[in-house]
């Protein structure tokens, strides 16, 4: 019997108590990884999420709560995560927050919070995780960006700025780590995934609002919601984003590095 592809690897997934983050954590667990699950302190979904990881086959799993708006809280998160099994092999920066308003009306504190969680937090986690990856010759950084890291939309200035910045940060890390390790060890890579519309609880109110406008047909509501930007008029499932993240973590993916992979139904092809 062969060992799971990610057996003996330790992963940290931020913003992972539900949605895309939980789907990625569960997929890594199914591939044999030990998983540190992060979300806000006191998350009501933490116990359920840990149970899902164990059901998926996690070699081990733990939950660490931290507010990613504060650098010292991120350092405490990383201290605990790095101690847990002696290092982090896979880092998935998924945590994100969003708010919409015209640029001139965006509260400065809201700007600071969005940039802190969506961009600066990834810098802080990567800064702490990469030295161990470089020492071991294997490491994967998967940053969950967005189509808004590739194209802009109105009334999303801080989110778009942060996601464009995340794409750039990832490319720098890819260049700095590209020659580390070997084919046999797996090397160190840094990549972004850029989802378009994805089925999560956060967008369900928008779907239902559109559905009501077209006679209660949910699928018609989805098509109406996506019509302007996502040509497929189909949303992705979190599990589909998770499959791509897990693929990037496999040893054979050592030369997939510095990329941003859209999962957007043709949005950024227009």
RARATA-V332226 format. One record per residue. N is the residue number from 0. RES is the residue in one small letter. PHI is phi in whole degrees, 0 to 359 (* if undefined). NEAR is the number of other ideal C-beta (glycine too) atoms within 12 Angstrom. D_CENTER is the distance of its C-alpha to the mean C-alpha in whole Angstrom. Layout:
BEGIN
N_RES_PHI_NEAR_D_CENTER / N_RES_PHI_NEAR_D_CENTER
END
This chain:
BEGIN
0_x_*_4_31 / 1_x_276_7_28 / 2_x_283_12_26 / 3_x_305_23_22 / 4_x_302_26_20 / 5_x_248_35_18 / 6_x_301_23_21 / 7_x_73_21_21 / 8_x_264_37_18 / 9_x_245_40_16 / 10_x_242_53_12 / 11_x_243_52_10 / 12_x_239_53_7 / 13_x_271_51_7 / 14_x_58_42_8 / 15_x_243_48_8 / 16_x_281_36_12 / 17_x_198_28_12 / 18_x_65_35_10 / 19_x_299_46_7 / 20_x_299_45_6 / 21_x_293_43_10 / 22_x_298_39_10 / 23_x_294_53_8 / 24_x_300_55_10 / 25_x_293_40_13 / 26_x_291_42_13 / 27_x_295_48_13 / 28_x_298_42_15 / 29_x_296_31_17 / 30_x_275_37_17 / 31_x_105_29_19 / 32_x_285_42_16 / 33_x_278_34_17 / 34_x_232_48_14 / 35_x_267_46_14 / 36_x_263_49_12 / 37_x_245_47_11 / 38_x_198_36_12 / 39_x_297_28_15 / 40_x_304_18_18 / 41_x_73_13_20 / 42_x_304_27_18 / 43_x_289_14_20 / 44_x_261_25_17 / 45_x_298_27_17 / 46_x_296_18_20 / 47_x_296_20_19 / 48_x_294_36_16 / 49_x_299_29_17 / 50_x_298_20_20 / 51_x_296_32_18 / 52_x_293_38_16 / 53_x_294_23_20 / 54_x_296_16_21 / 55_x_284_30_19 / 56_x_106_24_20 / 57_x_304_35_19 / 58_x_299_28_21 / 59_x_191_23_20 / 60_x_206_36_18 / 61_x_214_31_18 / 62_x_243_38_16 / 63_x_231_35_16 / 64_x_266_29_16 / 65_x_199_35_16 / 66_x_273_26_16 / 67_x_280_39_14 / 68_x_281_25_16 / 69_x_241_20_19 / 70_x_301_21_19 / 71_x_291_14_21 / 72_x_291_27_19 / 73_x_292_34_16 / 74_x_299_19_19 / 75_x_295_23_20 / 76_x_302_40_17 / 77_x_291_34_17 / 78_x_304_20_20 / 79_x_291_22_20 / 80_x_294_37_17 / 81_x_290_27_19 / 82_x_288_18_22 / 83_x_306_26_21 / 84_x_229_25_22 / 85_x_85_15_22 / 86_x_153_29_19 / 87_x_239_44_16 / 88_x_266_47_15 / 89_x_229_52_12 / 90_x_241_54_9 / 91_x_244_52_5 / 92_x_269_51_5 / 93_x_249_48_3 / 94_x_303_47_6 / 95_x_199_40_8 / 96_x_227_29_12 / 97_x_216_28_14 / 98_x_204_25_18 / 99_x_239_21_21 / 100_x_184_19_24 / 101_x_304_14_26 / 102_x_308_20_25 / 103_x_289_10_29 / 104_x_255_13_28 / 105_x_289_25_25 / 106_x_298_17_26 / 107_x_305_15_25 / 108_x_295_13_23 / 109_x_294_26_21 / 110_x_304_27_20 / 111_x_300_21_20 / 112_x_294_27_17 / 113_x_294_35_15 / 114_x_294_33_15 / 115_x_298_28_15 / 116_x_284_41_12 / 117_x_276_42_10 / 118_x_233_39_12 / 119_x_298_29_14 / 120_x_300_42_12 / 121_x_294_44_10 / 122_x_301_32_14 / 123_x_295_31_15 / 124_x_290_46_13 / 125_x_294_38_13 / 126_x_303_25_17 / 127_x_273_29_17 / 128_x_275_41_15 / 129_x_294_35_17 / 130_x_304_20_21 / 131_x_293_29_20 / 132_x_298_38_19 / 133_x_297_25_21 / 134_x_294_19_24 / 135_x_272_27_23 / 136_x_81_22_23 / 137_x_219_34_19 / 138_x_187_44_16 / 139_x_226_50_12 / 140_x_248_50_10 / 141_x_239_51_7 / 142_x_259_51_5 / 143_x_274_49_3 / 144_x_272_44_7 / 145_x_180_41_9 / 146_x_303_37_13 / 147_x_282_39_14 / 148_x_269_39_13 / 149_x_236_29_16 / 150_x_223_25_18 / 151_x_261_20_19 / 152_x_222_24_20 / 153_x_296_16_23 / 154_x_64_19_22 / 155_x_227_30_19 / 156_x_305_28_20 / 157_x_293_35_18 / 158_x_293_35_14 / 159_x_297_32_16 / 160_x_300_26_17 / 161_x_294_40_14 / 162_x_288_41_11 / 163_x_299_30_14 / 164_x_297_29_15 / 165_x_296_44_11 / 166_x_299_38_12 / 167_x_294_25_15 / 168_x_301_36_14 / 169_x_296_40_12 / 170_x_294_26_16 / 171_x_298_23_18 / 172_x_299_36_16 / 173_x_300_34_17 / 174_x_293_17_20 / 175_x_290_24_21 / 176_x_252_35_20 / 177_x_302_22_21 / 178_x_269_16_24 / 179_x_283_27_23 / 180_x_73_25_24 / 181_x_221_15_26 / 182_x_301_13_25 / 183_x_294_11_26 / 184_x_280_19_24 / 185_x_107_31_21 / 186_x_66_33_20 / 187_x_240_43_17 / 188_x_229_43_15 / 189_x_223_46_12 / 190_x_220_41_11 / 191_x_247_44_8 / 192_x_249_47_8 / 193_x_240_35_9 / 194_x_290_43_10 / 195_x_270_39_13 / 196_x_296_41_14 / 197_x_227_40_13 / 198_x_290_27_15 / 199_x_225_28_14 / 200_x_296_17_16 / 201_x_294_19_15 / 202_x_257_25_17 / 203_x_303_20_20 / 204_x_302_14_22 / 205_x_293_23_22 / 206_x_297_29_22 / 207_x_295_20_25 / 208_x_297_17_27 / 209_x_292_27_27 / 210_x_298_21_28 / 211_x_299_17_31 / 212_x_286_17_32 / 213_x_241_19_33 / 214_x_82_12_35 / 215_x_88_14_32 / 216_x_278_16_31 / 217_x_297_22_27 / 218_x_298_19_26 / 219_x_295_20_28 / 220_x_297_26_26 / 221_x_298_29_23 / 222_x_299_25_25 / 223_x_293_25_26 / 224_x_296_30_23 / 225_x_271_30_22 / 226_x_307_19_25 / 227_x_288_16_25 / 228_x_233_26_22 / 229_x_251_29_20 / 230_x_303_18_23 / 231_x_294_21_22 / 232_x_56_23_23 / 233_x_232_23_20 / 234_x_277_32_17 / 235_x_276_32_14 / 236_x_267_20_14 / 237_x_306_35_11 / 238_x_296_25_12 / 239_x_286_27_13 / 240_x_297_42_9 / 241_x_296_39_9 / 242_x_299_25_12 / 243_x_293_34_11 / 244_x_299_46_8 / 245_x_295_36_11 / 246_x_301_28_14 / 247_x_295_46_12 / 248_x_273_47_13 / 249_x_282_30_17 / 250_x_302_29_19 / 251_x_292_15_21 / 252_x_273_29_18 / 253_x_296_28_19 / 254_x_254_21_20 / 255_x_266_29_17 / 256_x_212_32_16 / 257_x_79_26_15 / 258_x_264_26_14 / 259_x_235_36_12 / 260_x_257_33_12 / 261_x_287_33_13 / 262_x_234_36_13 / 263_x_222_34_15 / 264_x_60_27_18 / 265_x_96_18_20 / 266_x_308_31_19 / 267_x_276_25_19 / 268_x_275_15_22 / 269_x_283_16_24
END
